[in-house]
Amino acid sequence: MMTETPKNEQFRDSIGTIDKAGKRSWVFPKKPSGKFYKYRSYVSYFLLVFFLSSPFIKINGNQFLLFNVLERKFNIFGFPFWPQDFHLLVISMIIGVVFIILFTVVFGRIFCGWICPQTIFLEMVFRKIEYWIEGDRGKQIRLNKQPWNAEKIRKKVLKWFVFFIISFLIANVFLAYLKGGDVLINYITSNPLNNVSTLISLLIFTGVFYFIFTWFREQVCIIACPYGRLQGVLLDNKTINVAYDYKRGEGEKGRAKFKKNEDRKASGKGDCIDCKQCVVVCPTNIDIRNGTQLECVNCTACIDECDHMMESVGLPKGLIRYASEDNIAKKKPFKLTARIKGYSAVLFILIGVLVGMLFLRNDVEATILRLPGQLYQHKENNIISNVYTFKVINKTTKDINNVNYKILSHKGTIKLVSDHDFIVPKQGLAEGTLFIELNASVLTDDKEELEIGVFSGNKLIETTKTNFLGPRSYK
């Protein structure tokens, strides 16, 4: 049996970007200003520089951030991760997830409003260009309603062209994250016709970014991004969020329009003057006074706008502020809960494990495997020979010269098919075939484990193990 939604909860039956007919309701947010917007701008400018420059920054020859999925090469903060380091990459990703979860438990969706690339590019790049070309909220609404005259065509075409150029630049940087900054520069300086497939991919990514920032916009946060839906399981009454102080704002008789020289406290009216400026400035078109909502990205625009209105009518600021439900309802200060302590402990343990593994990780990794399907050979002078394939991976940014193998655990010889020492290129690998020969007298079993040393000249750079097969009669 269906029940009717309570009147004060009916806002949850739809989202602010959909009208009553079920069609897209375009959002024209007022240009924000204020203390928090200024701080967000500083953070955003720093992160924009970080996002745009990271593929071109190198530490010890390694790109600062690289996510080359096709070649399975990853660099995180200058540390290279190869397929053999997949466990380290997984731990790094788990740390990132736990870190975001911890921050969500404590500070709500502060990541969305302050750090998320979607919010930063949309609010601090594309919307600012829109304000510059089309004007603030009122002018944008009028321009959108007026017929397609010369002014509207000029402004819309200019905006769309600038948006396309910026989307193309973002797509290039995205390509640098996937393939490498040096590869991108090489593509740019060479003939585009030599890399037609890359150019097509670049245009596809440009189209995706153009679609997102020109049309889809806040719908990414509301519809596509799963992070907002995590709020239901991560937030509690102790989480600090962008919140409306309904105790102060509603008072005994609720919110009311402001009247000059009135004593609102004596009349029982709340401090909210129902100006709706917090709704007008919201980029997802919600009313923060309805409480925590899926669409809220904690951008703080409503805080700045409400503080401005409170200041203009002579009322205390902070009607909308960073606060928890317990802080508003019970005036309780923030305290570390058992859940926060638990997440923090898990985070520190994971970071410790990752740091330890990074220090223990070798820059060179070698494997020696017996050639499948091949038996041992019995040679003259009682020599037993096995054939192997080898692979040496160099994770450093320098070539490793004069690489050779020596048996550390037994007396015997290793013969390379190439018959000379080899070079392992920087951030590359060398592979080939070799023979291991042992005198049957040193064998204690038909399957012997050998320890092999990998040397660069006379310097031991790595050790590995492999199995050596011999005749059963020589146990």
N, C-alpha and C positions, 0 to 999 in steps of 0.2 A: 504494500500500500504506500503510495507516494504522499509525502507531506509537503506542505508549502514552506518555502524558505522564509525564515524570519526577515522582517523588513530591514533590520539593520545589518543583515548579512547578504542582501540581494546583490550587492556589488560583486560578490564572488561568483555569480552566475555567468559573468562574461568578463572579457578583458577590455581595457581602456582603448585599445586600438581597433576594436570591432564595433560597428554601429548596430542599431536595433535590427536592421535588415540583414545583418550578417556579413556586410561588406567591410573592406579595409577603411578605417577611419584615420586619415593622415594626421600625424602629430606635428603641430607647429609650436615647439616650445619657445618660451621667451628666453632671450639671451641672458644667461645667468651672470651674476656678479657678486662679489663679497669675499670674505676672508677664506672660506673653504675652497671656493672656486680658484682663488689666487694660488693657494697651496697645491691644489690638484693640477693647476697649470704648470707649476714648477716641476712636480713629480712627472707629469706627462712629457714635458720637454726633455727631461733627463732620460726617460724611458724611450722616447722616440729616437734620440741620438743613439741610445744603446741598441735598439732594434735594428736601426739602419746601418750601424757600423760594425756590429758583432761579426758578420761574415767576413769582414775585411781586416779584423784584428787577429794577430798571431802571437802565440806564446810558445817559445822554444820551437818555432816553425810550424806549430799546429794551429789551425783555425780555431778561434775562441769558441764558436758554436757551429756545429755541422751535424746535419741529420740526413746523411746520404743513404737512404733506404735501399736504393737500387744496388749499390756496391757494398752495402752493409758496413759502412764506416760512419762512426759517430764521434764527435768531439764535444765534450761538455766542460766549459770553463778551461779549455786548453788541454784537457786530458783525453787522449784518443781511446776509443773503445772499438775493438774488433769483434767479429762473430765469436771468437773464443772468450771474449769478455762480456758475453751476453748477461751473465749473472750479475755483473757489476752494474750494467745498464738497467736491469730490472730493479735492483736495489735503489738506484738513483731515482727511478720513476716512482717507486713506492714511497721514498722519502718526500718527493714532491707532492704526492697525493695526501700523505699524512700531514704535511705542513699546511696544505690548503684546508684540510678538515679541521686541524687545530685552530687555525685563524678564523674559520667559519664558526666554530663553537664559541670562541671568545668574542669576535668582532663582527659576526654575521657576514654579509656579502661585501666586505670592504675590498676584497680582491676585484670584484666586478667594477666597482666605482672608481678605484684608484690605479689598478695595475693591468687589468685585462686589455689586450691589444685592440679588441673590438671596440670597447668604450673609448680608448685613447684616440684611435684613428677617427671614429665617428664624431665624438664630441669636441676634440681638440684640433682636428684638421678639417674634416668635411663640413661640419656645421659652421665652423668659423668662416670658411670660404663662402658658405651659403649666406651667412649674416652679412658678409662684406659685399656680396653681389646683389642679393635680393632685399637686404634689410632685416629688421627684427620681426617678431611674430606678426604684428599687425600688417606690416607691408607685405610679408610673405602670403598671408591669407588673402589680401586684396589682389595681389598679383596672380594668385592661383585661380581666383574667381573671374578675373577680367578676361575678355576675349583675346584671341591670339593676334594682338597688334604688334607693331614694330618694337615697342618697349619689352613686351613679354618674350617675344622671339629672341631678341638680343640678349636678355638676361638669362633665359633658360639655356640657350645654345652655349653661351659663355660658361655658365656653371657646368653643364654636362661635359664640355670640352676639357675644362680644368680637372673635373672629376676623373675623366678618362686618363689624362696624363698622369695624375697621382696614382691611379690604379695600376697603370703600366709600370711606374717606378716601384710600387709595392711588390708587383709580380716579379720584377727583376731581383729585388732583395730576397724574396721568397725562393727564387731559383738559386740564389747564392747560398742560402741555407741548405738546399737539397744537394747541390752539385759542387759547391765551393766558390769562394770569392774569386780565386784566380781563374777558375773555369769561366765564370761570368765575364770577367774583364777580357778574357781571350775571345769570347763570343762577340762582345761589343766591338772590339777592335778589328775583328775579321769580317769577311764578307758574310752577310746574313744568309745568303743562298747556300753557303757551305754547311749550314746547320738548320735546314728547313724544319726538321722534326722538333727541334728545340724552340724555334720561332713559333711554331703552331702551338706548342705547349704553353709558351709564354703568353700568347694571345688568349688562350683558353683561361688561364689563371687571371689575366687582366679582366676578362669578361665576368668571371666569378666575383672578383673584388668589386668591380664596377656595379654589378647587380646588388651585392650586399650593401654597399655604402650609399648607393643612389636610391635604391627602392626598398630592399628588405629591411635594412636598418635595425630598429629596436626589436623587430620580430625575431632576430637571431637570439637575443637574450630571453625572449618570452617563449618562443616556440622551439627553436632548434637546440639551444644550450641546455644540457641536463643539470647544470650546476644549481639553477634556481630551485629545482625540484628536490634537491638534497636538503633544503632548508627545513623541510618537514621533519626530518630525522636528526638533524644536527643542531638546530636552534632550540633553546629552552628559555625559561623565564629569566635566566641569569646572563644570557647573551647580550652583548652591547650592540645595538642596532641604531639606525636612523629611525627615531621614534617620536611620535606626537604625545606630548604630556596631556592626556585627556583629563586628568584630575584637575589640572590648572586651567586647561583650555575650555572645558565644558562648565565648570563650576556647578551650581545647584540648578540653574535654569537654562543651561546650555549656551552655545555660542550665539553671538548677536552682533549686528553691525555696530560700528563705533559711532558714539555720539560725543561731541565735544563737551568737556567739563562735567561729564557724568562720573559717578562713583560706582564702578562696575562691581566692586566687592560688596558694597552695601546692597546693591540691587540683586545680587546673587548670580550675575552673569559671569561667564567664563572669560578668560583673556583672549580667546580666539574671536577675532572680529569678522570672521566669515568672508574674508576678502577674496579667497580662492586663488591667491597668487602662488601658493604652494602647488596647486594643480596646474596652473598656467605654465609654470617653469619646468614641470616634470617632463623629462624626455620620453617616458613611457605612458604618460597621460593618466596617472593614478592619483587618487586622493590619499595622501599619507595619513590623514586623520581617521581613515578606516582601519588602521593597524597594519601589521606586517603582511605583505602581499608578495606573491610570486614575481610580479613584474618589477618590484623595486630593486634597483641595482646599487642602492646606497651611494648615489652620486653627490649627495649633500646640497644639491641645488635648492631644495625646499628649505633647508636650514638657513642658508644665506638670505633667501627671499623673505622668510618669516622674521628673521632677526631685523631685517631692514624695515619691515612693516611695524614690528613692535617698537622699534626705535622711533619711527615717525609719529606714532600715537602716544609715546611716553610710557610704554609698558615694558617690563623687564624682558630681555632677550632670553632665548633658550626654550621657547615653547615647543619648538621642534629641535631635537638635539641628539647626540649620541647618548643613548641610555638603554638600560635593560628594563624589562617589564617589572621586575621586582623593585628596581630603583624608582620607577614612576608610581607604582601602586603602593609599595610599602616603604619607600625611601631607604631601601637597603643599599649599602655601597657594594662595589664589585669585590668578589672574593674568589679565590682559586677553588674550584670544585674538584671532586674526585675524578670526574671525567676529564677535566683539563689536565690534571696531574698525570692521569693515565696516558693520554695522548702525548704529553710532553715526554714522559719516560720512554715510550715507544720510539718517538722521534729521535731522542738522544742516543738510544741504543742502536738504531739503524744508522745514524750518522757515524757513530763509533765503529760499527762493523765495516761501513764503506771506507772510512779513512784507513782502517787497518788493512783492508784488502788492497787498497790503492798503493800502500807502502810496500806490501808483500808482492805485488804484481811485478813480473819481469818485463823489461822492454823488448826482450827477444823470446819467442816461443818456438819450440822445435818438436816435431813428431817424426818417429821412425816406425814404419809399419811393414811387416812381412808382406811380400807380394802374394796376393790371394791365389790359391791353387798351385803354388810352387812348393815342391819338397826340397829338402836339403840335398847338397851334392857332396859326394865323398871323393876328395882329391888325393893326390899323391902325398906321401909323408904324413899320412894319418890326419889330414886337414879336412874339417867339415866346413862347408860354405853355405850360407843362406843369402838370398837376394831380398832387398828391401826398397821401398820408396820412402823418400824423406821430404819434409817440408819445413822451411825455416821462415818465420814471420818476423819482420823488423818493424816495430811500432814507433821507432824514433824518426827524427827528421834528418838523419845522416846515414850515408851508406856504411855497411859493415863489410870490411875488406878481409881477404885471406881467411875465409871461413873453412874450417876443417873439423873432422870428427876424430875422437880417440875413445877407446874402450877404457873405462875407469874401474870396472869391477872384475875383469878377467884379463888374462894375457892373450892378445890376439891382434888382428889387423883389420882395418877398414879400408876398402878400395872403392873410390868413386868411379863411376862409369866415365865421367869426364876426365879422370886421371889428373886433376889439379884442383887447387883450392878455388873457391867461388866467391862471388860478391852477392850480398843481399841488399837490394836497393832500399832507399829510405821509404818508409811507410809502404813497403811492398813485401813480396815473398820470393823465395827461391825454392825450387823443387827439382827432384831428379831421382836417380837410382844409385844404389850402392850395394857392395857385397861385404858381409862380415865373415871373417874366417877365424876359426878357433881350432886348436889341436884337440883331438878327441880325448886326450888324457885329462884335460881340465874340466870336462863335462861330468857333472854328478847326476844328471837326470836327462831324460829325453826332451825335456822342455825347461830351458834355463832362462832366468831373467837377467838381462844385461843392463848395466848403467852406462850410458854414453854421454860423453862430454862434448859440447859444441864450443869450439875455440875460434877466436879471431886472432890469428897469429899464434902467440903462446898464451893469450889471455882467455881464461874460461868465462864464457858469457851465459851459458845455460846448460842444464843437464836434463836428460830424458831417459826413459826406460823402454825396453822392447824385449820380446821373447825370441829365443834362439832354439831351433829344433835340431836334434841329433838322433842317431840311431839308438834304439832301446837297449841294445847290447852293451852300451857304454855307460850304464848307470854307475 
